[in-house]
């Protein structure tokens, strides 16, 4: 072989090797700082916390019509009739997407990075969010994907029972507490407290532990129909409530600055999720004398000081100077009054497309915090547990304290509007001694607790509100102002039955995972009325 030819061969081989090395370098994007594939835990947390508000609030716009927190303008509103959207539709599938996509591998990556690099705070928060996310998802849809949730290279995923999901939520909660109790070698407090870090608790791990305990308290309190609730689960509720929030200042909330529409409260006008909602007769009745008595119709005021802070009155005629609190009956649409521009019975806390641009107030102002879990809510759960255990005297005291806690909640979350006036002790005390509040155990009923809890959860705790309705099977003796549907008021496919679950997200499950949906009965026209495990007597 001559020298020139030998040089050519060597040159070609070198070029091949160099090109291979270059390709390897180009394809190894994990080592390219301008195009990272592995994201550090610090960059994931703020997005995950935002999705807690973004994911739940979208589905709550439908769910809270079913729970009668609001009504729609349409007399044939599907959700007020306990129906579900016809396929194809991803409406009511946002919590599904939140858990499996928006949380999904992002939480897995945050936990993985946290464990490998000893960022224990992020691991603990990751497991806390994972437990909360799966709890929300199973409570919304029943049987869901669990072990195969993040299985790669497959298009079909196995569903598992709600009981199994509940058991796993407890495991992840225990792991959350384990890591939240650990101290990372490096100090991550500045990153957690930063603007793009932990904008729920600013790196306060003790409050994150209280969040985990609060989630467990609500988790166990769903199981009131289990034969061993009074002897076992009620004690778990009491234990975890005591380990959780000590006052309203520790509530779990997602915070917004309203510096722009993309950083405004998801329930505020600027964000734009809330549309065409009206005051329901259900909440209005509870705030105007209907907790223990008969509500006052077309009132201008109430002994309950929360009425004026939570709802907004409307004119009865175009020329009337008087403004009355009025509400719509679910499934009946909006009743109009001749001569009044727009629709008179507006939920004045919402703006958007309403005539006159009503200012946001209570939890619906642009700057308000978005509640995820509250001290008042947990105190009502504690009162429930005590009542069902038979300790009615302590339950009564706890229930009365929970009402006061919600007054504090209103003062905390209602101060976004310029016209807000805090509820004063002079307003609270007459209400607390009124006939609307049980004064002794001889008159104390479960309806007292649950009606007040309904008020405390109104407008934000849509899924927990629905859990309450389902675990007591929509009992009119427990929810005395809940409008009971009959006959044609139910959605056509319901067979005259109330809803107990929503269908999983259409685009992922009914397109790609249809055989598994069929296996669990998800193709039945009345699948949404099938009771989920948590509200049954089955252990």
Number of C-alpha atoms within 10 A of each C-alpha: 5 6 7 8 10 10 11 11 11 11 12 11 12 12 12 12 12 12 12 12 12 12 11 11 13 12 11 13 14 14 13 12 8 8 10 12 12 12 13 16 24 18 13 20 23 19 16 20 19 19 17 23 22 21 21 24 24 19 21 23 25 22 24 24 24 24 27 28 29 27 32 27 20 14 17 16 21 21 24 29 25 29 22 24 13 10 10 11 12 18 20 25 23 22 29 28 18 22 24 19 14 20 25 17 15 19 25 17 19 25 24 19 20 22 16 10 14 17 24 25 27 30 29 30 28 30 27 26 25 22 26 21 21 24 23 20 26 26 26 26 21 27 24 24 19 18 14 13 16 15 10 7 6 8 10 16 21 16 19 17 16 22 17 13 23 20 10 17 23 18 13 21 23 18 19 26 22 15 25 25 15 15 13 16 10 10 11 17 15 11 15 22 16 13 11 15 23 24 20 22 20 18 21 15 20 14 19 25 24 22 27 27 25 26 25 24 27 22 23 23 26 23 23 22 17 18 14 13 22 19 12 13 22 24 19 22 29 21 16 22 24 17 16 25 24 15 14 19 13 18 24 22 20 23 20 19 14 17 10 11 15 13 16 22 27 30 29 27 24 21 17 17 17 20 16 18 23 25 27 25 24 25 26 26 22 25 26 25 19 18 25 17 13 13 18 17 15 15 14 16 16 16 16 20 21 21 19 18 21 23 20 21 23 20 19 21 16 12 9 9 10 11 17 18 27 26 26 23 21 32 26 16 17 23 14 14 15 11 11 15 14 13 19 27 25 28 26 22 25 28 25 19 14 18 12 10 13 17 20 25 27 26 29 28 27 28 25 28 26 26 20 16 22 25 24 27 26 26 27 27 29 29 28 27 26 23 23 17 17 12 14 21 16 15 26 24 15 21 30 21 17 25 23 17 21 24 22 20 23 21 19 17 21 25 19 20 19 9 11 14 12 17 17 12 11 9 14 17 11 13 16 18 11 13 13 21 20 21 15 11 14 9 9 18 16 15 18 21 27 24 22 24 24 26 22 23 21 19 23 23 21 24 20 20 23 22 23 22 21 21 21 18 17 19 14 14 12 19 24 21 22 25 17 13 16 11 10 11 19 22 22 15 16 19 13 18 19 24 25 23 23 23 22 26 20 20 14 16 18 19 12 14 17 16 17 16 22 12 11 15 13 21 15 13 13 20 19 24 20 18 17 21 20 25 20 18 13 11 12
